[in-house]
Amino acid sequence: MKKYLKEIETAGIILLALGWSVGHFVNLYFGAAMVAIGILLWAFTVVVKALDWQHYRRDNLVNIAIIMGAIIGIFITLKFIVR
């Protein structure tokens, strides 16, 4: 399983990017489904790596930074939308 974590994470990120593109340019619902699957794959790898902190310390710190950046981005976006 640990052998394939990088491939699963890469597939999740690619599905996120493709889903965003498909959602904007082709079909919103199909794109949303692709994004949801991509998020689930990426979240799976985050959880597996978090359970083995010593082995994946650097990856976990990068994941924490990405999640914090996403949260800050969501708050900034909400600030402009709610106005």
Sine and cosine of phi, psi and omega as CSV:
sin_phi,cos_phi,sin_psi,cos_psi,sin_omega,cos_omega
0.00,0.00,-0.74,0.67,-0.02,-1.00
-0.87,0.49,-0.43,0.90,-0.01,-1.00
-0.92,0.40,-0.47,0.88,-0.09,-1.00
-0.96,-0.26,0.09,1.00,-0.04,-1.00
-0.87,0.49,-0.66,0.75,-0.01,-1.00
-0.90,0.43,-0.64,0.77,0.02,-1.00
-0.92,0.38,-0.64,0.77,0.03,-1.00
-0.91,0.42,-0.68,0.73,0.02,-1.00
-0.90,0.44,-0.68,0.73,0.02,-1.00
-0.90,0.44,-0.66,0.75,0.04,-1.00
-0.89,0.46,-0.64,0.77,0.03,-1.00
-0.90,0.44,-0.68,0.73,0.00,-1.00
-0.92,0.39,-0.64,0.77,0.04,-1.00
-0.90,0.43,-0.67,0.74,0.05,-1.00
-0.89,0.46,-0.60,0.80,0.07,-1.00
-0.87,0.49,-0.75,0.66,-0.02,-1.00
-0.91,0.41,-0.71,0.71,0.02,-1.00
-0.91,0.41,-0.64,0.77,0.02,-1.00
-0.90,0.44,-0.64,0.77,0.05,-1.00
-0.89,0.46,-0.71,0.71,0.01,-1.00
-0.91,0.42,-0.73,0.69,0.00,-1.00
-0.89,0.45,-0.64,0.77,0.01,-1.00
-0.90,0.44,-0.58,0.82,-0.02,-1.00
-0.99,0.12,-0.54,0.84,-0.16,-0.99
-0.94,-0.35,-0.37,0.93,-0.09,-1.00
-0.88,-0.48,-0.94,0.34,-0.10,-0.99
-0.56,-0.83,0.86,-0.51,-0.08,-1.00
-0.88,0.47,-0.70,0.72,-0.08,-1.00
-0.95,0.32,-0.65,0.76,0.04,-1.00
-0.92,0.40,-0.64,0.77,0.05,-1.00
-0.90,0.44,-0.65,0.76,0.02,-1.00
-0.90,0.43,-0.62,0.78,0.04,-1.00
-0.91,0.41,-0.65,0.76,0.03,-1.00
-0.90,0.43,-0.66,0.75,0.03,-1.00
-0.90,0.44,-0.67,0.74,0.00,-1.00
-0.88,0.47,-0.68,0.73,0.03,-1.00
-0.91,0.41,-0.65,0.76,0.04,-1.00
-0.88,0.47,-0.67,0.74,0.03,-1.00
-0.90,0.43,-0.66,0.75,0.02,-1.00
-0.89,0.45,-0.67,0.74,0.03,-1.00
-0.90,0.43,-0.70,0.72,0.00,-1.00
-0.91,0.41,-0.67,0.74,0.00,-1.00
-0.89,0.45,-0.59,0.81,0.06,-1.00
-0.86,0.51,-0.72,0.69,0.00,-1.00
-0.92,0.39,-0.58,0.81,0.03,-1.00
-0.89,0.46,-0.69,0.72,-0.01,-1.00
-0.92,0.40,-0.70,0.72,0.00,-1.00
-0.89,0.46,-0.68,0.74,0.01,-1.00
-0.93,0.36,-0.56,0.83,0.01,-1.00
-0.92,0.39,-0.52,0.85,0.01,-1.00
-0.95,0.31,-0.38,0.93,0.04,-1.00
-0.88,-0.47,0.91,0.40,-0.16,-0.99
-0.86,0.51,-0.68,0.73,-0.08,-1.00
-0.89,0.46,-0.63,0.78,-0.05,-1.00
-0.98,0.22,-0.56,0.83,-0.08,-1.00
-0.91,-0.41,0.58,0.81,-0.08,-1.00
-0.84,0.54,-0.76,0.65,-0.03,-1.00
-0.90,0.44,-0.71,0.70,0.02,-1.00
-0.88,0.48,-0.63,0.78,0.01,-1.00
-0.91,0.42,-0.64,0.76,0.03,-1.00
-0.91,0.41,-0.62,0.78,0.06,-1.00
-0.91,0.42,-0.68,0.74,0.02,-1.00
-0.89,0.45,-0.63,0.77,0.04,-1.00
-0.90,0.45,-0.68,0.74,0.02,-1.00
-0.90,0.44,-0.66,0.76,0.03,-1.00
-0.90,0.44,-0.71,0.70,-0.01,-1.00
-0.90,0.43,-0.67,0.75,0.04,-1.00
-0.90,0.44,-0.65,0.76,0.06,-1.00
-0.88,0.47,-0.65,0.76,0.03,-1.00
-0.91,0.41,-0.65,0.76,0.02,-1.00
-0.90,0.43,-0.70,0.72,0.03,-1.00
-0.89,0.45,-0.66,0.75,0.04,-1.00
-0.88,0.48,-0.64,0.77,0.03,-1.00
-0.91,0.41,-0.69,0.73,0.02,-1.00
-0.90,0.44,-0.65,0.76,0.03,-1.00
-0.90,0.43,-0.68,0.73,0.03,-1.00
-0.89,0.46,-0.69,0.72,0.02,-1.00
-0.89,0.45,-0.57,0.82,0.02,-1.00
-0.87,0.50,-0.66,0.75,-0.01,-1.00
-0.98,0.20,-0.52,0.86,-0.01,-1.00
-0.96,0.27,-0.65,0.76,-0.08,-1.00
-0.94,0.33,-0.45,0.89,-0.01,-1.00
-0.76,0.65,0.00,0.00,0.00,0.00
